[in-house]
C-alpha cells in the first residue's frame, strides 16, 4: 500500500486564530468561576457547578496554551 | 614515497606469481575515470565482465589496496541494462566484504552479488563507483598564504583486479590548473587538465603500475571532525539541527531548492577550524508517511553541505513521546543505539535513535527510514490537567475551613454572619423571581392589547397568583431565621421593609390587572381604563422603584 503523507490534524495557518479564541473562551470561563466563588456564600455553593466550570475552563485554557506554544514556534 | 611504492610493487609481483586464477571471469573492457576535482577522490570504473568458463558465476570480486580501502568511504556497483546512452536505469547491487582464499595479502576484497548468474559466454556491464576520503594529500604540507596549494594522489595505471583484463584505459581528471608532475609510462597523454593512461591490452590479474600525480588544487579541504545531526520529529513540523566543527564553505542561494549561503566571520586557512550550529524547520508532509498503522520517517542521512568529508557522523532522531516499535533501515551499515531525551512537556522522555558512522561523504546522503507508532493527544491532556489542578486547588481552598481556633468569638461571629448572608441571598433571589412574575403580568396586558385575548390574561393572572403565594411561603422561614439571629439585627429592618413593599406591590399590581381585565370585558373605552388605572399605576411605579433601591442597598452590604 502506498504510504500517505502525514500532516498535522489542524492546518498550520489556523494556529494563531485558534489559540487566541480558545484562550479567550477559557479566560471568560475562568472569570465566571472566580466570580461564582467570590459571591456565593458557604451554604449556597454547589460543588457540581464549581467542578464543571473548572473543568471546562481548564479544557479551553489547555488547548489554547498548546496552540499558543505552537504558533509562537516552540514545537512541543 | 618512492620506497613505499616499490615495496608494494614487490609484494604484488610475488603475489602475481603465486596466486591461482580465481574464477573464469574475464574483464573484456575496463574504462576508469578518476575524478580529482574536489578533495574527495571518486573513481568510476566501467567493467565489461565476460564469463569465459563453463560454470555459472554469481559474484564479481573487486579488489582494493589496503591503504586505499581504509579511506574507502562509499562503494556502489550498478548494472547497466540500457543500451548506448540510456544510463539512468542502473540497479544498485549488494556488496559485501569478502575474504576468498588465495588472495594476496594487503588487499581488501569486496564481492558484488549479481542479480542473475552469468552463464557461459555471457557478458555484463558493471559500473562501480568508489569514493575515497583523505586520498589527496597536500604536498608540501606547509605553505605560506601566498603559495599555491599542491596535492598528491597515488593509484595504479593498471586496474587492480583478480581477473585478467583484455583492454583497459584510465583517465585522470584534475582541476583546471597546473599539473606539477605525473608518472609517465607508456601510452600516456595529457589533454588540457586530463591525463590519459592507456589503452593497455592483455594484462594478467593483479597487475599494478603505480602512478603518482602531483597537481595544483584550489579547493578547500573541508573536513568535519565531529558532526552531529539532531532531528526533532514533532507533532506538527520537523526540525533539524546540526552542530559541526569544520572549515567553512560558501554555498549559493537558489530559488526552487532552498539553499543556504553562509560565511564564517573570518576566512579559514589550512589547519584552522571553527564550530557552528544550523537549525531549520521543514514541513512534515515531505518526510513523514503512514502505512499499515505505523509511521515512518524518510530522511536523508548525511550533511546537506557541499563536498564535505565527515570523520565521525552522529545522527540522532528524536521521536515523539510514546513511540514504540522503533526500527531503522539504512542503505549502508551504521552503528545503532537508543537513548531517551527529556524535552518540553515530557513525562517519560522521548526515545532517541542514535546512528553513528565514520568516514562519510556526500554520496551517503540517501534516505533512511525509521518506524514508530504513537499517541498524539498526550500534550494537550497534560496542559489541560495542569490547569484543572489549579482550579481544583481553588475549590479546595474555598471549601476547606482553615481556622485554627473554632471557638473564638470572632470565628463564631463570622460564621453567623455567613449564615445571615446566605439567607439574605435566598430572600433576594425569591424577590427577584416575584419581580419577574410581575413582568409577566404586565407583558400579558400588553399582549392583550395586541391580540385582544382576555382569557389569556386571566390564566396568566391565575398562575402568577399561585406562584406568588408559593414564594411568600418560602419567604416565611427565612424571615423567621433572620429575626432570630442576632447578627442580622442591623439589616433586619431593611429586609422586612423590602418584603413588605414587595407584597404591597403585588397587591397593587393584581388589582390593576383585574381592573383592566374587567374593563376589557365590559368593553369600556381606552380613556376610561386610563382613568381607573391611573392612581394605581402611579403607586405601582413608585413602589417598584423603592423595591429596587432596597435590593441594591442590601446587595452592597
Contacts between the chains, C-beta under 8 A, distances in Angstrom:
chain1	res1	chain2	res2	distance
A	1	B	291	5.8
A	1	B	292	6.6
A	2	B	291	7.6
A	3	B	289	3.6
A	3	B	290	6.2
A	3	B	291	3.9
A	3	B	296	7.0
A	4	B	289	6.5
A	4	B	290	5.8
A	4	B	291	7.4
A	5	B	284	7.8
A	5	B	285	3.9
A	5	B	286	7.3
A	5	B	288	6.7
A	5	B	289	5.5
A	5	B	290	7.7
A	6	B	284	6.4
A	6	B	285	6.7
A	6	B	288	4.5
A	6	B	289	6.4
A	6	B	290	5.0
A	6	B	295	6.3
A	7	B	284	6.2
A	7	B	285	4.9
A	8	B	235	6.5
A	8	B	236	4.2
A	8	B	237	7.9
A	8	B	284	6.9
A	9	B	376	7.8
A	12	B	236	6.8
A	26	B	387	7.9
A	33	B	391	6.7
A	33	B	394	7.6
A	34	B	394	7.7
A	37	B	394	6.7
A	37	B	395	7.9
A	37	B	398	5.5
A	40	B	425	7.9
A	41	B	418	5.6
A	41	B	421	4.8
A	41	B	422	4.2
A	41	B	425	6.3
A	42	B	418	5.4
A	42	B	422	6.9
A	43	B	418	7.7
A	43	B	419	7.1
A	43	B	422	4.3
A	44	B	422	5.6
A	44	B	425	6.2
A	44	B	426	7.5
A	45	B	398	7.6
A	45	B	399	7.7
A	47	B	395	7.5
A	47	B	399	7.7
A	50	B	395	5.0
A	51	B	392	7.9
A	51	B	395	7.0
A	53	B	391	7.9
A	54	B	388	6.3
A	54	B	391	3.2
A	54	B	392	6.6
A	54	B	394	7.4
A	54	B	395	6.5
A	55	B	388	6.1
A	55	B	391	7.5
A	57	B	387	7.2
A	57	B	391	6.4
A	58	B	384	5.3
A	58	B	385	7.5
A	58	B	386	7.8
A	58	B	387	3.6
A	58	B	388	3.7
A	58	B	390	7.4
A	58	B	391	5.7
A	59	B	384	5.4
A	59	B	388	8.0
A	61	B	383	7.8
A	61	B	384	7.6
A	61	B	387	4.6
A	62	B	380	5.7
A	62	B	381	7.6
A	62	B	383	3.8
A	62	B	384	3.1
A	62	B	385	7.6
A	62	B	386	7.1
A	62	B	387	5.4
A	62	B	388	7.9
A	63	B	380	5.6
A	63	B	383	7.5
A	63	B	384	7.1
A	65	B	383	5.5
A	65	B	387	7.9
A	66	B	379	6.1
A	66	B	380	5.1
A	66	B	383	5.4
A	70	B	235	7.8
A	70	B	236	6.0
A	74	B	344	6.9
A	75	B	232	7.2
A	75	B	234	4.2
A	75	B	235	7.0
A	75	B	236	6.0
A	75	B	237	5.7
A	75	B	239	6.4
A	75	B	281	7.6
A	76	B	234	7.4
A	76	B	235	7.6
A	76	B	343	7.9
A	76	B	344	4.7
A	76	B	345	4.7
A	76	B	379	5.8
